[in-house]
Amino acid sequence: MLRPNPPRMITVVLAVALIVVGVSATVFPVDFVDTALNVVQSYVGTDIEITREVGWLFLLAGDGLLVLGSLLPGI
């Protein structure tokens, strides 16, 4: 029987960030998300264009990260 564990806080923060960016790119555009994403991308040195398809992938990745965090200990 599976016994879900509470995910670590960093896992929850990353998953929520992915979900917020995904929602901003697909359903409800939010200006502060775009600004924060540009700051993070300039800090990291990447230039990923956030399209609707990438937004859907971010939503899927955020949900998957929450599921993995609850099923696998230590994530």
HELIX and SHEET records of a PDB file:
HELIX    1   1 MET A    9  THR A   26  1                                  18    
HELIX    2   2 ASP A   31  VAL A   44  1                                  14    
HELIX    3   3 ARG A   52  LEU A   71  1                                  20    
END                                                                             
